[in-house]
Amino acid sequence: MPIKSWSKYLDVFKNADKIAEGIKNNIFKKEHVEAIAQERFKICIACSLFDARGDNCMAPGTQPCCSDCGCSLAFKVRSLSSDCPKAYWDAVATEEQEEQVMSQVNKNLKDE
């Protein structure tokens, strides 16, 4: 397996929190997140790295994805702390801000 492929797998572990955020936001949809996701997805569709078939997805069956990072776009565009690997769109929350939000969400879940 080429070195670049291994680095993509390592990135999955480094970005596990961002991936989890995208999955959560895909399941529990919120209007403001969906608005951002729609704008990001429009950019992705027009990009030469857009992989509709899923040939370059890190997780099979999660297409469409980005052929550069291998992320499922359903999750990537909904992760507010994620940015495009080619800088076509930016994160709208820092990781620290996202951690604060997630901490509050976890606290609220425990209180229920």
C-alpha positions in Angstrom: 0.0 0.0 0.0 1.4 3.4 -0.9 2.6 5.8 1.9 -0.1 8.3 1.0 -2.8 5.7 1.6 -1.4 5.0 5.1 -1.3 8.7 5.9 -5.1 8.8 5.1 -5.7 6.1 7.6 -3.7 7.9 10.3 -5.7 11.0 9.5 -8.9 9.1 10.4 -7.6 8.6 14.0 -6.3 12.2 14.2 -9.7 13.5 13.1 -12.0 11.1 15.0 -13.6 14.0 16.8 -14.4 15.8 13.6 -15.8 12.7 12.0 -18.0 12.0 15.0 -19.2 15.6 14.9 -20.2 15.2 11.2 -22.0 11.9 11.9 -23.8 13.4 14.8 -24.9 16.4 12.7 -26.0 14.1 9.9 -28.2 12.2 12.3 -29.5 15.1 14.4 -30.0 17.7 11.8 -30.1 21.4 12.7 -31.1 24.2 10.4 -28.0 26.3 10.7 -25.7 23.2 10.2 -27.7 22.1 7.1 -27.4 25.6 5.6 -23.6 25.5 5.9 -23.6 21.9 4.7 -25.6 22.8 1.6 -23.2 25.6 0.7 -20.2 23.4 1.2 -21.7 20.6 -0.8 -22.3 22.9 -3.8 -18.6 23.7 -3.8 -17.7 20.0 -3.5 -19.8 19.0 -6.4 -18.0 21.5 -8.6 -14.6 20.3 -7.5 -12.5 17.9 -9.6 -11.9 15.8 -6.4 -15.6 15.0 -6.0 -15.9 11.2 -6.0 -19.6 10.3 -6.7 -18.8 6.5 -7.1 -16.8 6.2 -3.9 -13.6 4.8 -5.4 -11.5 6.8 -3.0 -13.7 6.8 0.1 -11.9 5.7 3.3 -15.1 3.9 4.4 -16.7 1.9 1.6 -20.3 2.7 0.9 -20.1 6.2 2.2 -20.0 8.0 -1.2 -20.0 10.7 -2.3 -16.6 11.5 -0.9 -13.6 13.7 -1.4 -10.9 11.8 -3.3 -8.2 13.9 -1.7 -8.9 13.1 2.0 -11.3 10.2 1.5 -13.9 11.6 3.8 -17.6 11.0 3.2 -19.1 14.3 2.2 -22.3 13.6 4.1 -20.3 13.9 7.3 -17.4 16.2 6.2 -19.7 19.1 5.2 -21.6 18.8 8.4 -18.5 18.9 10.7 -18.3 22.6 11.5 -14.8 22.3 12.8 -13.6 20.7 9.6 -12.2 22.5 6.6 -11.7 21.5 3.0 -8.2 19.9 2.4 -7.8 22.2 -0.6 -9.0 25.3 1.2 -12.2 25.7 -0.9 -14.1 26.2 2.4 -13.1 26.9 6.0 -14.1 25.6 9.4 -16.7 27.8 11.0 -15.8 26.8 14.6 -12.4 26.2 16.1 -11.7 22.8 17.6 -11.7 24.5 21.1 -15.1 26.0 20.4 -16.4 22.6 19.2 -15.0 20.9 22.3 -16.9 23.4 24.5 -20.1 22.7 22.6 -19.6 18.9 22.8 -18.7 19.1 26.5 -22.0 21.0 27.1 -23.9 18.5 25.0 -22.4 15.6 26.9 -23.2 17.3 30.2 -26.9 17.8 29.1 -27.2 14.2 28.1 -25.9 13.0 31.5 -28.4 15.3 33.2 -31.4 13.7 31.4 
